[in-house]
Amino acid sequence: GIFIDSGFTDSIHFSSFFFELERPTDWDPYLAQVERQHTALLSSGFTIRPLRTGSQLREDLMQIYKVSKSAFAQNPMYEDIPPDIFMRMTEASATSSDMGASRLCLSPQGDPVGFLFAFILKSTMVYKTVAVIPEYQSLGISLAMTHEMSIQCKNLNILKCVGALVRNGNRSERIGQGFASFAKSNGVNHYVLMQRAIL
């Protein structure tokens, strides 16, 4: 196309996945699939809890900031931002959206090690970000937090879910594929970030 003809090449691929269920009990197969990881994680001393409200919300957002710096530092085009800018960007969204399905994961020592950022928009669960710091990855933390988000969906009769702009090949994409595998209908939109050297 016109971009390739102008010297652009593919840089990073993203996708957004969409799926819809017919009834709240359709969440049960996915919940059963990941319940073991959720139970094992909590049994080993980890804590998963919702974000708090009021003045404590700022404390939780700062915990998320710390996790983000560690979890995303190796991502392509990662750019560190000062904590005050991060707080202004996230606090407005957190106070204006239904964030009841978002989760913060704490280690047995009480340190923040992961978070799941999700919100409800027009009866749809928007699954935006999941992050776990490198030394705690591969313990099932992402799936355990997703388990709690899915319970929230079932309890609130939410039948539509969107995973927004997930980078291809990462952990969030695999979780999204797990969702879609039991959905009654699903679809994926694909996006590409292109680049060209500046001479």
C-alpha positions in Angstrom: 0.0 0.0 0.0 0.9 3.7 0.2 2.9 3.3 3.4 5.1 0.5 2.1 5.6 2.4 -1.2 6.8 5.4 1.0 9.4 3.3 2.7 7.6 2.3 5.9 8.0 -1.2 7.4 6.0 -3.1 10.1 7.2 -2.4 13.6 4.7 -3.7 16.2 1.5 -5.6 15.7 -1.5 -5.2 18.0 -5.0 -6.7 18.1 -8.3 -6.1 19.9 -10.4 -9.1 20.7 -14.1 -9.1 21.1 -16.4 -11.8 22.4 -20.0 -12.2 23.5 -21.7 -14.8 25.6 -25.4 -15.8 25.7 -26.0 -16.1 29.4 -24.1 -15.4 32.7 -23.5 -19.2 33.3 -21.4 -19.2 30.0 -18.6 -17.8 32.1 -18.4 -21.1 34.1 -16.2 -23.0 31.7 -13.5 -20.3 31.8 -13.8 -20.0 35.5 -13.4 -23.7 35.9 -10.4 -23.7 33.6 -8.4 -21.1 35.7 -9.8 -21.7 39.2 -6.9 -24.0 40.1 -4.3 -21.3 39.4 -6.3 -18.8 41.4 -6.7 -21.1 44.4 -3.0 -22.1 44.3 -1.8 -18.5 44.2 -3.9 -17.5 47.2 -2.9 -20.6 49.1 0.7 -19.6 48.7 0.2 -16.3 50.5 -0.5 -13.9 47.7 -3.4 -11.4 48.0 -5.6 -10.2 45.2 -7.9 -7.3 46.0 -9.9 -4.6 44.2 -8.6 -1.0 44.0 -9.6 1.0 47.0 -11.6 4.3 46.8 -11.1 7.8 48.1 -7.7 8.9 49.3 -6.5 5.2 49.3 -7.1 5.1 45.5 -4.0 7.3 45.0 -2.0 4.9 47.1 -3.1 2.0 44.9 -2.4 4.0 41.7 1.1 4.7 42.9 1.5 0.9 43.5 0.4 0.3 39.9 2.9 2.9 38.7 5.7 1.0 40.4 4.6 -2.3 38.9 4.3 -0.7 35.4 7.8 0.7 35.5 9.2 -2.8 36.2 6.8 -4.8 34.0 7.0 -2.7 30.9 10.6 -1.5 31.0 11.6 -3.9 28.3 8.6 -3.2 26.0 9.3 -1.7 22.6 9.1 2.1 22.6 8.7 2.2 26.4 9.1 5.6 27.8 9.2 6.3 31.5 6.9 9.1 32.7 7.1 11.0 36.0 4.8 9.8 38.7 2.8 13.1 38.9 1.9 12.8 35.2 1.0 9.2 35.6 -1.3 10.1 38.5 -3.0 12.8 36.5 -3.5 10.4 33.5 -4.9 7.6 35.6 -6.8 9.1 38.5 -9.4 10.8 36.2 -10.1 7.5 34.5 -10.2 5.6 37.7 -12.7 8.0 39.4 -15.0 8.4 36.3 -15.3 4.7 35.3 -16.6 1.6 37.0 -13.3 0.0 38.0 -14.8 -2.7 40.2 -13.2 -5.5 38.2 -9.7 -4.1 38.4 -7.3 -5.9 40.7 -4.0 -5.4 42.5 -1.9 -8.4 43.5 0.4 -8.3 46.5 3.1 -10.8 47.4 3.1 -12.7 50.6 5.3 -9.9 52.0 2.7 -7.3 51.0 4.6 -5.8 48.0 2.7 -5.0 44.8 3.7 -7.5 42.1 0.9 -7.2 39.5 -2.3 -5.5 38.5 -5.2 -5.9 36.1 -6.8 -2.7 34.8 -10.4 -3.2 33.6 -13.5 -1.1 33.5 -17.2 -1.4 32.4 -18.3 0.7 29.4 -21.8 0.4 28.1 -22.4 -3.0 29.6 -19.1 -4.3 28.2 -16.1 -5.3 30.2 -13.0 -3.5 28.7 -10.0 -5.6 29.6 -7.2 -3.0 29.1 -4.0 -4.0 30.9 -2.5 -6.8 32.9 1.1 -6.6 34.2 3.3 -8.6 36.5 6.8 -7.6 37.5 9.4 -10.0 35.9 10.5 -11.9 39.0 6.9 -12.9 39.7 5.9 -13.9 36.2 4.9 -17.5 35.3 3.3 -18.0 38.8 -0.3 -17.7 37.4 -0.8 -14.2 38.7 -2.3 -12.9 35.5 -4.8 -15.8 35.2 -5.7 -15.5 38.9 -6.6 -11.8 38.5 -8.5 -12.6 35.3 -10.4 -15.2 37.2 -11.6 -12.5 39.7 -12.6 -10.2 36.8 -14.6 -13.0 35.2 -16.5 -13.7 38.4 -17.3 -9.9 38.5 -18.6 -10.2 34.9 -20.8 -13.2 35.8 -22.2 -11.6 39.0 -23.1 -8.4 37.1 -24.5 -10.3 34.1 -21.9 -8.8 31.7 -21.9 -10.8 28.5 -19.6 -8.7 26.3 -15.9 -8.3 26.7 -13.2 -6.4 24.8 -9.4 -6.8 25.1 -8.2 -3.4 23.8 -5.0 -3.0 21.8 -3.0 -6.0 23.0 0.5 -6.4 21.7 0.8 -9.6 19.7 2.8 -12.3 21.4 2.5 -11.1 24.9 0.7 -12.7 27.9 -2.5 -10.6 27.5 -2.9 -12.0 24.0 -2.8 -15.5 25.3 -5.4 -14.7 28.0 -7.6 -13.1 25.3 -7.4 -16.3 23.2 -8.5 -18.2 26.3 -11.5 -16.1 26.6 -12.4 -16.4 23.0 -12.1 -20.2 23.0 -15.4 -20.6 24.9 -17.3 -17.6 23.6 -20.5 -17.9 21.6 -19.3 -15.3 19.1 -15.9 -13.6 18.8 -13.8 -11.5 16.5 -10.4 -9.8 16.3 -9.3 -6.5 14.8 -5.6 -6.3 13.8 -3.5 -3.2 13.8 0.1 -2.5 12.9 2.5 0.3 14.0 4.7 1.1 11.0 8.1 2.9 11.0 10.5 4.6 8.6 14.0 5.8 9.3 14.4 9.6 9.3 17.5 10.7 7.3 
